[in-house]
Amino acid sequence: MKILLIATLFSLLVSACTPAPSALPTTAEIESAGMRAMHGRQYEAFQHLRNWAKQGNPQAQRELGLALSTRTDQYQEAIHWLEQAAKAGDAQAQFAIAEANYKSGLGLTQNFTLAWQWYERAASQHHPKASFMLARMAKYGEGTRQDLPTSVHWLQIASDQGNAQAMFLLSNAYAAGEGIQANSQKAREWLERSAEGDYPVAIQALALELGESVEKGKSQQTDAQISRHLIKEASDERLLRWNRYQ
């Protein structure tokens, strides 16, 4: 009896000291595995992600889908896991599925209707790029009827969410009165905010605007200095982005 009791206690002690293989992973662990799977293509990282994904973890499903999307022979499985994560409410997965449908990516046939639906779901979770894409699609009638006010509506949302490119296009809309009542003050405000967000086209446009004001005598000479500085900044930013993607 004593031997049986000791054996039982020893078994319980060993079990308590052994980490559970199915323990829930932390966000950091999933992201780390995702990076290693995508860039290092480590077998162990893929295995961890698959195990967590099969347990129904949306973040792991998304990371696994994104990692698999870099391999042309794994597109079908990539779509499967991204869709699982997207249906579970993961905004990044929803955006990835929308992008695949919009751009005919991951072996999918271009489908603007599905792209719109997934972009909209991601945008409802404050995804700036998804909101920007809805603005673009509404402007050109892709997946929805062409409607400039709707386009401006989504530009406003994307701008409020911090998308500098959306801010620039919103500035243009206010300047031209396209889809919204013309308002030169708001046009200038959004142009400045876009430039502050380091959007090169906005930086250059603001520089030219300041330069023209100086030439027409509507602005102070200090604005000419600011204009020259902005033009250089725009050039430097363009060069930086170009080198980044080489």
BATORGU-115311 format. One record per residue (C-alpha): residue number from 1; x, y, z. Coordinates in steps of 0.25 Angstrom, whole numbers, padded with zeros to 4 digits, m for minus. Each point is the difference from the previous one (the first is absolute). Example, Ala and Ser with C-alpha at 12.3 -4.5 7.8 and 13.67 -1.06 7.14 Angstrom:
2
1|0049|m0018|0031
2|0006|0014|m0002
END
This chain:
246
1|0000|0000|0000
2|0011|0010|0004
3|0008|m0004|m0013
4|m0013|0003|m0008
5|m0002|0013|0007
6|0014|0005|m0002
7|0000|m0004|m0015
8|m0013|0008|m0002
9|0006|0012|0007
10|0012|m0001|m0008
11|m0008|m0001|m0013
12|m0008|0013|0004
13|0013|0007|0003
14|0006|m0003|m0014
15|m0013|0004|m0006
16|0000|0013|0007
17|0014|0003|m0004
18|m0002|m0003|m0015
19|m0006|0011|m0008
20|m0013|m0003|m0007
21|0003|m0001|m0015
22|m0014|0006|m0004
23|0002|0012|0009
24|m0005|0013|m0006
25|0011|0008|m0007
26|0002|0015|0003
27|m0002|0010|m0011
28|0015|0002|0000
29|0003|m0015|m0002
30|m0010|0000|m0012
31|0006|0012|m0006
32|0014|m0006|0002
33|m0004|m0013|m0007
34|m0006|0008|m0011
35|0013|0008|m0003
36|0008|m0013|0001
37|m0009|m0007|m0009
38|m0001|0011|m0011
39|0014|0005|0000
40|0008|m0012|0005
41|m0010|m0011|m0005
42|0003|m0008|0012
43|m0007|m0013|0001
44|m0002|0000|0015
45|m0006|0014|m0001
46|m0010|m0005|m0010
47|m0003|m0012|0009
48|m0003|0009|0011
49|m0009|0009|m0008
50|m0008|m0012|m0006
51|m0002|m0006|0014
52|m0005|0013|0005
53|m0008|0003|m0012
54|m0007|m0014|0001
55|m0004|0004|0014
56|m0008|0011|m0005
57|0010|0012|0003
58|m0004|0011|m0010
59|0014|0007|0001
60|0007|m0013|m0003
61|m0009|m0003|m0011
62|0003|0014|m0006
63|0015|m0001|0002
64|0000|m0014|m0006
65|m0008|0005|m0012
66|0010|0012|m0002
67|0012|m0009|0001
68|m0006|m0010|m0010
69|m0003|0011|m0010
70|0014|0002|m0003
71|0001|m0014|m0006
72|m0007|m0002|m0013
73|m0003|m0015|0002
74|m0007|0003|0013
75|m0010|0011|m0004
76|m0012|m0009|0002
77|0004|m0003|0014
78|0003|0015|0002
79|m0014|0004|m0004
80|m0006|m0011|0009
81|0007|0006|0013
82|m0002|0014|m0004
83|m0015|m0002|m0002
84|m0001|m0007|0013
85|0007|0011|0007
86|m0009|0011|m0008
87|m0013|m0007|0004
88|0005|0000|0014
89|0001|0015|m0001
90|0015|0002|m0002
91|0001|0014|m0007
92|0014|m0003|m0006
93|m0005|m0013|m0006
94|m0013|0007|m0005
95|0009|0010|m0007
96|0009|m0011|m0006
97|m0012|m0007|m0006
98|m0005|0013|m0005
99|0013|0003|m0007
100|0001|m0014|m0006
101|m0014|0001|m0006
102|0003|0014|m0005
103|0013|m0003|m0006
104|m0002|m0014|m0005
105|0010|m0005|0011
106|0003|m0013|0006
107|m0006|m0007|m0012
108|m0014|0006|0001
109|m0008|0006|m0011
110|m0002|0015|0001
111|m0013|0003|0007
112|m0003|0014|0004
113|m0013|m0003|0007
114|0007|m0009|0010
115|0012|0009|0001
116|m0010|0011|0004
117|m0007|m0008|0010
118|0013|m0004|0007
119|0006|0014|m0001
120|m0013|0005|0007
121|0001|m0010|0011
122|0015|0004|0002
123|m0003|0014|0000
124|m0011|m0001|0010
125|0011|m0005|0009
126|0008|0013|m0002
127|0009|m0005|m0011
128|0005|0013|m0007
129|0005|m0007|m0013
130|m0014|m0007|m0001
131|m0007|0013|0001
132|0009|0006|m0010
133|m0003|m0011|m0010
134|m0015|0001|0002
135|0002|0015|m0004
136|0007|m0004|m0012
137|m0010|m0011|m0004
138|m0012|0010|0002
139|0007|0010|m0009
140|0002|m0009|m0012
141|m0012|m0009|0002
142|0007|m0013|0004
143|m0009|m0010|0008
144|m0010|0011|0003
145|m0007|0011|m0008
146|0009|0012|m0004
147|m0003|0011|0010
148|0009|0012|0004
149|m0006|0004|0013
150|0002|m0015|0005
151|0014|0001|m0005
152|0002|0013|0008
153|m0007|m0007|0012
154|0011|m0011|0000
155|0011|0010|m0002
156|m0004|0008|0012
157|m0001|m0013|0008
158|0014|m0005|m0005
159|0006|0014|0003
160|m0006|0000|0014
161|0007|m0013|0002
162|0013|0006|m0005
163|0002|m0004|m0014
164|0009|0011|m0006
165|m0004|m0004|m0015
166|m0015|0001|0004
167|0003|0014|0006
168|0006|0005|m0013
169|m0012|m0005|m0009
170|m0009|0006|0010
171|0007|0013|m0001
172|m0002|m0001|m0015
173|m0015|m0003|0001
174|m0002|0012|0009
175|0009|0009|m0010
176|m0008|m0005|m0012
177|m0014|m0002|0006
178|m0001|m0014|m0004
179|m0010|m0008|0008
180|0000|0011|0011
181|m0002|0015|0000
182|0013|0007|m0003
183|0007|0006|0011
184|0014|0006|m0002
185|0003|0001|0015
186|m0003|m0015|0002
187|0008|m0003|m0012
188|0012|0007|0005
189|m0001|m0007|0014
190|m0001|m0014|m0005
191|0012|0003|m0010
192|0008|0005|0012
193|m0004|m0013|0008
194|0004|m0009|m0011
195|0013|0007|m0002
196|0002|m0002|0015
197|m0002|m0014|m0002
198|0012|m0001|m0009
199|m0008|m0002|m0013
200|0010|0005|m0011
201|m0011|0005|m0010
202|m0006|0008|0011
203|0013|0006|0005
204|0003|0004|m0015
205|m0014|0006|m0002
206|0001|0008|0013
207|0014|0005|m0004
208|m0005|0004|m0014
209|m0012|0007|0007
210|0008|0008|0009
211|0010|0004|m0011
212|m0012|0005|m0009
213|m0005|0008|0012
214|0013|0007|0002
215|0001|0003|m0015
216|m0013|0006|0000
217|0003|0008|0012
218|m0010|m0007|0009
219|0009|m0006|0009
220|0013|0004|0008
221|0014|m0003|m0005
222|0002|m0010|0012
223|m0010|m0009|m0008
224|0010|0000|m0012
225|0010|m0006|0010
226|m0010|m0010|0005
227|m0004|m0003|m0015
228|0014|m0004|m0003
229|0002|m0008|0012
230|m0013|m0008|m0003
231|0004|m0002|m0015
232|0014|m0006|0006
233|m0008|m0008|0010
234|m0009|m0006|m0011
235|0012|m0004|m0008
236|0007|m0007|0012
237|m0013|m0007|0004
238|m0002|m0005|m0015
239|0014|m0005|0000
240|m0001|m0007|0013
241|m0013|m0007|m0004
242|0007|m0004|m0013
243|0012|m0006|0007
244|m0009|m0007|0010
245|m0006|m0008|m0011
246|0012|m0003|m0008
END
